[in-house]
Amino acid sequence: MTWFTGILALVGVLQLVVMFLTWRVYSRQAGIMEKQRAMMEGQWATMQGQLAQMDRAGQQTEQLIKQAVIQATTATLTANAAVNSIRARIAIRLSPSFGGKADDGTLIDQYELFAVNEGESTAEITSTFCERIAVSQGDQVPGEPIYDVAKIKQRRDWVMKKDELRFGYCSLKKGEWDNLSKCGGIAICYGVVCYLDASGQERFTRFAFRYADVPQRSKIGLERFGPETYHYKT
């Protein structure tokens, strides 16, 4: 029994040794895991800092983009304003030429039409259109002017700044006007002048006038008439 008891005691000691070694292994693993957790927390904090920096950098980039867009828009507007300040601008001027005669010898009241360059650079007149129409009582003037392609005059005339070009006439026989007036109708002279500015940009100026009596002269005059679409200019 003595030797058997000794063996049991030895086995118990060995179990204690194994349990101690196992505890040491678990303790080391726990220490290693604690260090890894601390490292992961540090890495997580670093990543959060990097994300915050990226977010701030993104906001700064967005602000820079907005500022660049504003600066580009401002530069474009400034350039356009500079160009517009010196570009050609065509306006329409009327000059009475009373006492003209039609082909049949009938006296007519006539106005000369001039394209006046009110801008600061040369304009090239590329085409002109001018027509007289009668509108009976009760009829309406079209909302948009209608230009007969067959009657558009193609041309290449240069108009210097502050210069002008005669491009047409507005004529009406006195008898035609009297008959139209009696019926409550009106007569309109309208058209368009197309031109190129110094940069080659295509532009145009529309115009429309209505014939009206000038009692003090016993003549027929012209006055601005029609919706803004008949006077639009670019």
Residue pairs with C-beta under 8 A, 6 or more apart in sequence:
83 199
85 120
86 119
86 120
86 121
87 119
87 120
87 121
87 197
87 198
87 199
87 201
88 117
88 119
88 120
88 121
88 122
88 123
88 159
88 161
88 195
88 197
88 198
88 203
89 117
89 118
89 119
89 123
89 233
90 115
90 116
90 117
90 118
90 119
90 123
90 125
90 159
90 193
90 195
90 203
90 205
90 233
91 115
91 116
91 118
91 205
92 113
92 114
92 115
92 116
92 193
92 205
92 207
93 113
93 114
93 116
93 164
94 111
94 112
94 113
94 114
94 170
94 209
94 222
95 111
95 112
95 114
96 109
96 110
96 111
96 112
96 219
96 221
97 110
97 111
97 112
97 169
98 109
98 110
98 219
99 107
100 107
100 108
100 109
100 110
100 171
101 107
101 108
102 108
102 171
102 173
106 173
106 175
107 173
107 174
108 171
108 172
108 173
108 174
109 171
109 172
109 173
109 174
109 177
109 219
109 220
110 169
110 170
110 171
110 172
111 169
111 170
111 171
111 189
111 222
112 166
112 168
112 169
113 130
113 166
113 167
113 168
113 169
113 170
113 191
113 207
114 164
114 165
114 166
114 167
115 125
115 128
115 159
115 164
115 165
115 167
115 193
115 195
115 205
116 159
116 163
116 164
117 123
117 159
117 160
117 161
117 162
117 163
117 164
118 162
119 161
119 197
120 161
121 161
121 197
121 198
122 158
122 159
122 160
122 161
122 198
123 158
123 159
123 195
123 196
123 197
123 198
124 156
124 157
124 158
124 159
124 195
124 196
125 155
125 156
125 157
125 158
125 159
125 165
125 167
125 193
125 194
125 195
126 154
126 155
126 156
126 194
126 195
126 196
126 202
127 152
127 153
127 154
127 155
127 193
127 194
128 152
128 153
128 155
128 167
128 168
128 191
128 192
128 193
128 194
129 147
129 148
129 151
129 152
129 153
129 191
129 192
130 167
130 168
130 169
130 170
130 189
130 190
130 191
131 147
131 148
131 151
131 189
131 190
131 191
132 170
132 171
132 172
132 187
132 188
132 189
133 187
133 188
133 190
134 180
134 185
134 186
134 187
134 188
135 141
135 185
135 186
135 187
135 188
136 183
136 184
136 185
137 183
137 184
137 185
138 184
139 185
141 188
141 226
141 227
143 227
143 229
144 229
145 190
145 192
145 206
145 208
145 226
145 229
145 230
147 191
147 192
153 167
155 167
157 165
157 167
159 165
159 195
167 193
168 191
170 189
170 209
170 222
172 187
172 211
172 220
174 220
176 187
177 187
177 211
177 220
180 186
180 187
181 213
186 210
186 211
186 225
187 210
187 211
188 208
188 209
188 210
188 211
188 225
188 226
189 208
189 209
189 210
189 211
189 222
190 206
190 207
190 208
190 209
190 226
190 230
191 206
191 207
191 208
192 204
192 205
192 206
192 207
193 204
193 205
193 207
194 202
194 203
194 204
195 202
195 203
195 204
195 205
196 202
196 203
197 203
203 233
203 234
204 233
204 234
205 233
205 234
206 229
206 230
206 231
206 232
206 233
207 230
207 231
208 224
208 225
208 226
208 230
208 231
209 222
209 223
209 224
209 225
210 222
210 223
210 224
210 225
210 226
211 220
211 221
211 222
212 220
212 221
212 222
212 223
213 219
213 220
213 221
214 220
214 221
224 231
